[in-house]
């Protein structure tokens, strides 16, 4: 039987690969990709305001929901850089999942949904 944790790592790899391929297909530059790749981690600063606020802000920036909604809004009628930002965001989340970083619980920064999977 395939374990859920392993499937979440594979899912992250697939998201990273798909976002990277779409980014490349849309002529995105790798310098911009590398400059923006870690931007979602800025939301860890929410932990300066406590565990609960930190987990909320971190999770908002590290779930696929917001970048997918962003891409749905900007895909057809916005400048390319808007698409690129969404794809880089998805790639970042995929990278985190591949490495085993998951969504945070309020109890501890190190307690994630991947540990419970």
Z-matrix of the N, CA and C atoms (Angstrom, degrees):
N
C 1 1.442
C 2 1.531 1 109.66
N 3 1.312 2 116.44 1 138.47
C 4 1.459 3 121.24 2 177.93
C 5 1.520 4 109.41 3 -79.50
N 6 1.307 5 115.62 4 129.13
C 7 1.456 6 120.16 5 -178.68
C 8 1.524 7 110.09 6 -80.00
N 9 1.345 8 116.84 7 141.64
C 10 1.468 9 120.45 8 -179.38
C 11 1.527 10 113.29 9 -55.84
N 12 1.322 11 117.85 10 -38.95
C 13 1.458 12 120.23 11 -178.82
C 14 1.529 13 110.46 12 -61.42
N 15 1.317 14 116.94 13 -43.53
C 16 1.455 15 121.34 14 178.74
C 17 1.527 16 110.55 15 -62.98
N 18 1.334 17 116.36 16 -41.19
C 19 1.467 18 120.62 17 178.55
C 20 1.531 19 111.35 18 -63.30
N 21 1.324 20 117.56 19 -36.56
C 22 1.462 21 120.54 20 177.67
C 23 1.528 22 111.33 21 -66.67
N 24 1.323 23 117.50 22 -34.99
C 25 1.465 24 120.44 23 175.32
C 26 1.529 25 110.58 24 -66.83
N 27 1.311 26 116.61 25 -43.14
C 28 1.470 27 121.02 26 178.53
C 29 1.524 28 110.44 27 -65.08
N 30 1.321 29 116.83 28 -40.72
C 31 1.461 30 121.13 29 176.66
C 32 1.528 31 110.63 30 -58.80
N 33 1.316 32 117.06 31 -42.75
C 34 1.459 33 121.19 32 177.43
C 35 1.517 34 111.90 33 -61.77
N 36 1.329 35 116.44 34 -43.36
C 37 1.465 36 120.24 35 177.98
C 38 1.525 37 110.80 36 -61.97
N 39 1.328 38 116.64 37 -41.57
C 40 1.465 39 120.63 38 179.40
C 41 1.525 40 111.45 39 -64.58
N 42 1.336 41 117.30 40 -40.99
C 43 1.467 42 120.98 41 178.56
C 44 1.526 43 110.56 42 -65.47
N 45 1.316 44 116.73 43 -42.84
C 46 1.464 45 121.38 44 178.16
C 47 1.528 46 110.40 45 -60.74
N 48 1.305 47 116.91 46 -47.05
C 49 1.460 48 121.82 47 -179.37
C 50 1.531 49 111.41 48 -64.11
N 51 1.321 50 117.10 49 -47.54
C 52 1.467 51 120.80 50 -178.96
C 53 1.530 52 111.15 51 -63.33
N 54 1.323 53 117.18 52 -45.04
C 55 1.468 54 120.44 53 179.96
C 56 1.527 55 110.34 54 -64.29
N 57 1.317 56 116.81 55 -41.75
C 58 1.467 57 120.55 56 178.08
C 59 1.515 58 112.45 57 -63.06
N 60 1.320 59 116.78 58 -40.56
C 61 1.465 60 120.38 59 178.98
C 62 1.527 61 111.43 60 -67.65
N 63 1.332 62 117.39 61 -43.69
C 64 1.465 63 120.53 62 177.59
C 65 1.529 64 111.10 63 -64.13
N 66 1.312 65 116.00 64 -38.37
C 67 1.460 66 121.07 65 177.97
C 68 1.533 67 109.74 66 -61.35
N 69 1.299 68 115.76 67 -47.62
C 70 1.476 69 120.65 68 -179.93
C 71 1.529 70 111.03 69 -64.78
N 72 1.331 71 116.68 70 -41.81
C 73 1.466 72 121.06 71 179.25
C 74 1.524 73 111.67 72 -61.89
N 75 1.325 74 117.42 73 -29.88
C 76 1.464 75 120.86 74 -179.05
C 77 1.530 76 111.11 75 -91.94
N 78 1.334 77 116.19 76 16.24
C 79 1.465 78 123.37 77 174.18
C 80 1.530 79 113.86 78 68.19
N 81 1.322 80 116.85 79 28.22
C 82 1.458 81 120.04 80 176.72
C 83 1.518 82 111.29 81 -70.83
N 84 1.311 83 115.93 82 144.55
C 85 1.464 84 121.12 83 179.64
C 86 1.522 85 111.57 84 -89.56
N 87 1.316 86 115.89 85 145.66
C 88 1.463 87 119.88 86 -175.77
C 89 1.521 88 112.71 87 -76.34
N 90 1.323 89 118.17 88 -20.27
C 91 1.456 90 119.38 89 174.45
C 92 1.532 91 109.93 90 -66.24
N 93 1.323 92 116.57 91 -47.27
C 94 1.471 93 120.54 92 176.85
C 95 1.522 94 110.44 93 -60.62
N 96 1.317 95 116.66 94 -42.54
C 97 1.465 96 121.35 95 178.97
C 98 1.527 97 110.13 96 -56.78
N 99 1.324 98 116.11 97 -48.46
C 100 1.469 99 118.82 98 -177.30
C 101 1.529 100 111.95 99 -69.05
N 102 1.335 101 117.47 100 -31.83
C 103 1.460 102 120.20 101 178.54
C 104 1.527 103 112.61 102 -70.61
N 105 1.328 104 117.36 103 -34.73
C 106 1.470 105 120.91 104 -176.05
C 107 1.525 106 114.17 105 -96.33
N 108 1.314 107 117.12 106 -10.22
C 109 1.460 108 120.94 107 -171.77
C 110 1.529 109 113.48 108 -57.87
N 111 1.302 110 118.25 109 -37.39
C 112 1.471 111 120.98 110 -176.41
C 113 1.526 112 113.71 111 -95.81
N 114 1.325 113 118.11 112 2.29
C 115 1.467 114 120.99 113 -178.71
C 116 1.537 115 112.58 114 -55.02
N 117 1.338 116 120.56 115 -41.51
C 118 1.479 117 118.25 116 179.46
C 119 1.530 118 113.68 117 -58.03
N 120 1.317 119 117.93 118 -24.10
C 121 1.461 120 119.87 119 179.86
C 122 1.528 121 112.79 120 -71.49
N 123 1.323 122 117.48 121 -13.33
C 124 1.463 123 120.91 122 175.46
C 125 1.529 124 109.69 123 -59.76
N 126 1.320 125 117.16 124 -27.14
C 127 1.460 126 120.77 125 -179.19
C 128 1.528 127 112.69 126 -68.04
N 129 1.328 128 117.59 127 -9.48
C 130 1.463 129 120.09 128 172.79
C 131 1.520 130 110.90 129 -64.86
N 132 1.326 131 116.89 130 -19.73
C 133 1.462 132 120.39 131 178.09
C 134 1.531 133 111.62 132 -61.87
N 135 1.323 134 117.08 133 -17.13
C 136 1.461 135 120.58 134 174.94
C 137 1.513 136 112.25 135 -58.07
N 138 1.341 137 116.70 136 -24.28
C 139 1.463 138 120.03 137 178.99
C 140 1.527 139 111.95 138 -67.95
N 141 1.321 140 117.30 139 -14.64
C 142 1.466 141 119.66 140 174.06
C 143 1.523 142 110.90 141 -65.95
N 144 1.332 143 116.65 142 -20.00
C 145 1.461 144 122.17 143 -179.34
C 146 1.525 145 112.52 144 -104.16
N 147 1.329 146 116.30 145 14.66
C 148 1.453 147 121.21 146 176.61
C 149 1.519 148 112.82 147 113.26
N 150 1.333 149 114.36 148 164.79
C 151 1.465 150 121.75 149 -177.90
C 152 1.531 151 112.56 150 -59.92
N 153 1.333 152 116.06 151 -46.35
C 154 1.460 153 120.11 152 -175.98
C 155 1.529 154 110.84 153 -63.95
N 156 1.327 155 117.20 154 -50.52
C 157 1.458 156 120.77 155 -179.55
C 158 1.527 157 110.73 156 -63.84
N 159 1.314 158 116.62 157 -39.30
C 160 1.459 159 120.61 158 178.15
C 161 1.510 160 112.16 159 -60.58
N 162 1.333 161 116.16 160 -46.53
C 163 1.466 162 120.11 161 -179.89
C 164 1.531 163 110.89 162 -64.20
N 165 1.324 164 117.12 163 -41.22
C 166 1.464 165 120.89 164 -179.81
C 167 1.524 166 110.44 165 -61.48
N 168 1.326 167 116.71 166 -51.83
C 169 1.468 168 120.16 167 -177.15
C 170 1.524 169 112.11 168 -66.77
N 171 1.327 170 116.31 169 -42.41
C 172 1.461 171 119.88 170 178.32
C 173 1.526 172 110.37 171 -60.08
N 174 1.331 173 116.49 172 -46.51
C 175 1.461 174 120.42 173 -177.55
C 176 1.527 175 112.17 174 -66.08
N 177 1.335 176 117.45 175 -36.60
C 178 1.465 177 119.64 176 176.64
C 179 1.522 178 111.52 177 -59.95
N 180 1.319 179 116.49 178 -38.32
C 181 1.461 180 120.99 179 -178.57
C 182 1.525 181 112.69 180 -83.40
N 183 1.328 182 117.24 181 -12.02
C 184 1.463 183 120.12 182 -174.10
C 185 1.529 184 114.01 183 -121.60
N 186 1.304 185 116.46 184 24.27
C 187 1.455 186 120.45 185 170.38
C 188 1.523 187 107.01 186 -113.05
N 189 1.308 188 117.44 187 148.63
C 190 1.469 189 120.90 188 -177.98
C 191 1.530 190 112.89 189 -67.88
N 192 1.313 191 118.19 190 -15.05
C 193 1.463 192 121.66 191 -173.54
C 194 1.529 193 112.78 192 -58.79
N 195 1.320 194 117.94 193 -53.49
C 196 1.461 195 120.20 194 -175.44
C 197 1.529 196 113.55 195 -65.34
N 198 1.336 197 119.76 196 -46.01
C 199 1.466 198 116.56 197 178.56
C 200 1.532 199 113.07 198 -66.90
N 201 1.328 200 117.78 199 -30.57
C 202 1.467 201 119.24 200 176.61
C 203 1.528 202 111.26 201 -69.48
N 204 1.339 203 117.09 202 -40.43
C 205 1.467 204 119.79 203 175.00
C 206 1.529 205 110.43 204 -63.68
N 207 1.326 206 116.08 205 -41.57
C 208 1.460 207 121.13 206 177.70
C 209 1.529 208 110.21 207 -57.69
N 210 1.338 209 116.58 208 -48.52
C 211 1.465 210 120.08 209 -179.44
C 212 1.528 211 111.71 210 -63.71
N 213 1.316 212 117.06 211 -37.77
C 214 1.464 213 120.36 212 178.31
C 215 1.529 214 110.56 213 -61.99
N 216 1.320 215 116.88 214 -35.16
C 217 1.467 216 120.27 215 -178.99
C 218 1.534 217 112.15 216 -77.67
N 219 1.316 218 118.40 217 -35.53
C 220 1.461 219 120.62 218 -170.28
C 221 1.523 220 115.10 219 -102.41
N 222 1.315 221 118.73 220 -9.92
C 223 1.465 222 120.95 221 -167.46
C 224 1.529 223 113.62 222 -58.81
N 225 1.304 224 118.71 223 -44.11
C 226 1.462 225 120.15 224 -171.99
C 227 1.531 226 114.80 225 -89.15
N 228 1.309 227 118.41 226 -38.07
C 229 1.455 228 119.98 227 -168.52
C 230 1.518 229 114.81 228 -123.10
N 231 1.306 230 118.38 229 28.04
C 232 1.462 231 120.68 230 -178.85
C 233 1.523 232 109.38 231 -126.75
N 234 1.326 233 116.31 232 163.35
C 235 1.466 234 119.38 233 176.56
C 236 1.527 235 111.16 234 -60.28
N 237 1.314 236 114.97 235 154.74
C 238 1.467 237 120.12 236 -179.10
C 239 1.522 238 113.09 237 -55.76
N 240 1.326 239 117.06 238 -35.70
C 241 1.459 240 118.03 239 -176.56
C 242 1.531 241 111.41 240 -61.36
N 243 1.335 242 117.65 241 -26.56
C 244 1.469 243 120.34 242 177.26
C 245 1.531 244 110.25 243 -67.37
N 246 1.320 245 116.65 244 -41.17
C 247 1.473 246 120.29 245 175.33
C 248 1.513 247 110.54 246 -64.78
N 249 1.320 248 115.04 247 -44.89
C 250 1.459 249 119.02 248 -178.47
C 251 1.525 250 111.55 249 -59.13
N 252 1.321 251 117.04 250 -41.41
C 253 1.471 252 120.33 251 179.73
C 254 1.530 253 110.58 252 -60.00
N 255 1.332 254 117.45 253 -44.18
C 256 1.460 255 120.78 254 178.70
C 257 1.522 256 112.57 255 -64.64
N 258 1.319 257 116.65 256 -40.66
C 259 1.468 258 120.33 257 179.86
C 260 1.525 259 111.63 258 -68.12
N 261 1.316 260 116.53 259 -38.85
C 262 1.469 261 120.11 260 177.29
C 263 1.527 262 109.96 261 -65.43
N 264 1.313 263 116.26 262 -38.82
C 265 1.465 264 121.72 263 178.09
C 266 1.525 265 110.41 264 -60.95
N 267 1.325 266 116.59 265 -46.68
C 268 1.473 267 120.74 266 178.25
C 269 1.523 268 110.70 267 -63.60
N 270 1.329 269 116.60 268 -41.16
C 271 1.462 270 120.27 269 178.37
C 272 1.527 271 110.66 270 -60.46
N 273 1.326 272 116.80 271 -40.98
C 274 1.464 273 120.55 272 178.94
C 275 1.536 274 110.84 273 -61.02
N 276 1.321 275 116.10 274 -46.83
C 277 1.468 276 119.63 275 -179.94
C 278 1.525 277 109.89 276 -62.16
N 279 1.325 278 116.87 277 -43.29
C 280 1.462 279 120.64 278 177.76
C 281 1.520 280 111.93 279 -59.37
N 282 1.316 281 116.51 280 -43.08
C 283 1.464 282 121.86 281 177.93
C 284 1.528 283 110.47 282 -60.30
N 285 1.330 284 115.96 283 -45.96
C 286 1.464 285 119.69 284 178.37
C 287 1.526 286 111.44 285 -59.03
N 288 1.328 287 117.19 286 -45.74
C 289 1.475 288 120.38 287 -179.53
C 290 1.526 289 110.83 288 -64.64
N 291 1.317 290 116.17 289 -40.85
C 292 1.463 291 120.37 290 178.48
C 293 1.526 292 110.58 291 -58.70
N 294 1.330 293 116.41 292 -40.06
C 295 1.467 294 120.63 293 -179.45
C 296 1.524 295 113.71 294 -81.40
N 297 1.332 296 116.43 295 -7.54
C 298 1.456 297 119.71 296 177.20
C 299 1.510 298 115.16 297 99.42
N 300 1.324 299 117.59 298 10.59
C 301 1.464 300 120.44 299 176.12
C 302 1.514 301 108.74 300 -88.73
N 303 1.301 302 115.98 301 126.61
C 304 1.452 303 120.16 302 -176.59
C 305 1.511 304 112.55 303 -119.96
N 306 1.312 305 114.66 304 -175.61
C 307 1.459 306 121.59 305 175.97
C 308 1.528 307 108.42 306 -67.84
N 309 1.319 308 115.64 307 144.93
C 310 1.464 309 121.30 308 -171.79
C 311 1.528 310 112.13 309 -94.38
N 312 1.320 311 114.38 310 145.63
C 313 1.452 312 121.71 311 169.13
C 314 1.525 313 108.15 312 -95.95
N 315 1.314 314 116.71 313 158.89
C 316 1.465 315 121.66 314 -176.72
C 317 1.525 316 112.99 315 -66.91
N 318 1.315 317 117.59 316 -22.84
C 319 1.469 318 121.60 317 -174.98
C 320 1.519 319 112.68 318 -63.50
N 321 1.340 320 115.93 319 -42.69
C 322 1.454 321 119.92 320 -173.00
C 323 1.522 322 109.45 321 -160.56
N 324 1.321 323 116.43 322 145.31
C 325 1.461 324 120.93 323 177.64
C 326 1.527 325 111.10 324 -60.09
N 327 1.323 326 116.39 325 -32.18
C 328 1.456 327 120.44 326 -176.51
C 329 1.528 328 113.35 327 -84.27
N 330 1.329 329 118.09 328 -11.44
C 331 1.464 330 120.87 329 178.76
C 332 1.535 331 108.33 330 -87.30
N 333 1.349 332 115.47 331 114.13
C 334 1.460 333 120.22 332 -175.27
C 335 1.521 334 111.63 333 -126.59
N 336 1.310 335 114.99 334 168.74
C 337 1.463 336 120.22 335 178.51
C 338 1.530 337 111.27 336 -66.15
N 339 1.302 338 118.19 337 -23.26
C 340 1.470 339 120.27 338 178.41
C 341 1.520 340 111.39 339 -72.57
N 342 1.305 341 118.02 340 -27.58
C 343 1.460 342 120.20 341 177.33
C 344 1.518 343 111.06 342 -70.84
N 345 1.315 344 116.87 343 -28.87
C 346 1.460 345 120.76 344 -178.69
C 347 1.513 346 112.24 345 -89.55
N 348 1.325 347 116.66 346 -7.19
C 349 1.475 348 119.96 347 -177.09
C 350 1.506 349 111.20 348 -80.57
